[in-house]
């Protein structure tokens, strides 16, 4: 159910159109700001195109992000205070970085953004989330730290970190009735995030239906396939032909690639302008888009447990397949024998004209 006071969705899943949308972007979670940096490389669309209004049909967008802001200090924070008071609507809340557990911090705090004007004490990220998330038109978690906890939430950490859905609840709905939208990646693939944001902005403009998400709250069209299904090296796996070091162009499962079981589109999409992407440039997939990252995928450079059996089977039948294909390749690499000069027609055609 939607949060009380939320706009009622239309029968097509659309929400009433708006003309202006504010994006309140906080990277005050446990974060390296890598997702913010990554977004500056987006081209489909670029952040500049969205903010300058050159994309037809979008509402006017106002971005509040400390890395890209002109304002500093309290001037920057004013938009966040206004939103918390209900004076800045509608807005999309973008959260970067994992959420620490402030209930176990003792006498201190794990992370904060600004100070409370009344007390002078730091305002923790958790307090901002409690104030802003219920008022947000939509809530987006950018990067694996914000979506599922990521590096900061791995076993043995002292902060009790978690993903945004773990903190707000997996059944959370924004004022527009939208679930939390998770766009994982360490960092996030820039066009994946901007394409997701574009969908939400068109939805805010009344020109798109409800954004489709899977059970992990990821956009289905971006994370519905595995790395392996889009990898340039996938054909080598199917033939049981594996790299044994990082200088080989062959399938990298034996040197630690988790691609066959990881939901991610980077090999197909590339990283910047369609170029790059981990396996495309010789890097193994370490599963950074997955909820179980990093704990369930370490140590990173070892062959995945399931890979031992699957590569053994693939290696067995792949050897036979490669041999049969090499025979066929040798055959089809030669022109048919009837293509030759001379007075005789050797193609097998029986001509009706006089010779």
Buried (B, 14 or more C-beta within 10 A) or exposed (E): EBBEEBBEBEEEEBBEBBEEBBBBBBBBBBBBBBBBEBBEBBBBBBBEBBBEEEBEEBBEBBBBBBEEEEEEEEEBBBBBBBBBEEEBBBBBBBBBBBBBBBEEBEEEBBBBBBBEEEEEEBBBBBBBBEBBBBBBBBBBBBBBBBBBBBBBBBEEBEBBBBBBBBBBEEEBBBBBBBBBBBBBBBBBBBBBBBBBBBBBBBBBBBBBBBBEBEEBBBBEBBBEBBBBBBBEBBEBBEBBBBBEEEEBEBBBBBBBBBBBBBBBBBBBBBBBEEEBBBBBEEBBBBBBBBBEBBEEBEEEEEBBEEBEEBBEEBBEEBEEBBEEEEEEEEEEEEEEEEEEEEEEEEEEEEEEEEE
